[in-house]
Amino acid sequence: MIAGLIWSVALAAIGILGLVLAGKKRSIGWAIGLSAQVLWITYALVTAQYGFILSALAYGFVYAKNFIAWRKEERVTSE
């Protein structure tokens, strides 16, 4: 029980770090956030909490979509 709590808090902290860095327009933030979703899927499979898979896929999609939009915007403003 404690191990599950530690893992879920650690995964949440990684996701929050990704959000903070992405909010500061650091591309590593998007990579951390997207990578965290792979960890959440692993967590969901190991703990048989399959609902996390859906949320991880949704978050991953949003991270990827926003990163692509951010990169497009960055290219336009730098030209």
Backbone torsions as a table, in degrees:
resi	resn	phi	psi	omega
1	MET	NA	-47.7	179.6
2	ILE	-64.2	-39.3	-179.6
3	ALA	-61.1	-41.9	178.2
4	GLY	-62.4	-40.2	177.9
5	LEU	-64.2	-45.4	179.9
6	ILE	-60.7	-46.2	-179.9
7	TRP	-63.3	-44.2	-178.0
8	SER	-66.9	-37.1	177.4
9	VAL	-68.0	-42.1	178.5
10	ALA	-62.9	-42.4	178.8
11	LEU	-65.7	-39.4	176.6
12	ALA	-62.9	-41.8	179.5
13	ALA	-62.5	-40.5	177.6
14	ILE	-62.5	-44.4	178.3
15	GLY	-62.0	-41.6	178.8
16	ILE	-65.5	-41.4	176.0
17	LEU	-58.0	-43.8	177.7
18	GLY	-59.5	-42.9	179.0
19	LEU	-63.8	-43.4	-179.5
20	VAL	-61.7	-47.3	-178.7
21	LEU	-67.6	-39.2	177.2
22	ALA	-63.6	-38.6	177.5
23	GLY	-63.9	-25.1	176.7
24	LYS	-91.3	12.5	178.6
25	LYS	61.4	37.0	174.6
26	ARG	-100.4	120.7	-175.6
27	SER	-62.5	-26.1	178.0
28	ILE	-62.4	-27.1	177.8
29	GLY	-61.9	-41.9	178.1
30	TRP	-65.0	-40.4	179.4
31	ALA	-65.1	-42.3	178.8
32	ILE	-64.1	-46.0	-179.4
33	GLY	-61.8	-43.0	179.5
34	LEU	-68.2	-41.6	178.8
35	SER	-64.6	-34.8	179.1
36	ALA	-60.7	-29.2	-179.3
37	GLN	-68.2	-33.7	175.1
38	VAL	-63.6	-40.7	178.1
39	LEU	-65.4	-39.4	178.2
40	TRP	-64.8	-38.6	177.9
41	ILE	-64.2	-42.6	176.9
42	THR	-60.5	-46.1	178.0
43	TYR	-58.1	-44.6	-178.9
44	ALA	-61.5	-42.0	-179.7
45	LEU	-68.1	-43.5	-178.4
46	VAL	-66.3	-37.9	-176.8
47	THR	-96.7	2.5	-179.2
48	ALA	57.8	35.4	175.3
49	GLN	-107.6	76.3	-167.9
50	TYR	-68.1	-16.3	176.8
51	GLY	-62.5	-29.3	178.3
52	PHE	-64.6	-25.8	179.7
53	ILE	-63.9	-45.5	179.0
54	LEU	-61.0	-45.6	-179.1
55	SER	-67.3	-37.0	178.8
56	ALA	-65.6	-39.7	177.3
57	LEU	-65.1	-41.4	178.8
58	ALA	-65.1	-47.6	178.4
59	TYR	-61.6	-42.4	178.8
60	GLY	-60.5	-42.0	177.8
61	PHE	-61.6	-45.6	-179.4
62	VAL	-65.0	-43.6	176.7
63	TYR	-57.5	-48.8	-177.9
64	ALA	-64.2	-44.9	-179.3
65	LYS	-62.1	-45.5	-179.3
66	ASN	-69.4	-35.3	177.2
67	PHE	-63.5	-43.6	179.2
68	ILE	-63.0	-44.4	178.5
69	ALA	-63.2	-41.3	179.4
70	TRP	-63.2	-42.9	179.8
71	ARG	-64.8	-40.2	177.4
72	LYS	-61.0	-47.6	-179.7
73	GLU	-61.7	-41.4	179.8
74	GLU	-63.2	-40.5	178.8
75	ARG	-65.8	-40.2	-179.2
76	VAL	-66.0	-43.0	-176.9
77	THR	-75.0	-21.5	-179.2
78	SER	-87.4	-9.7	-179.6
79	GLU	-83.6	NA	NA
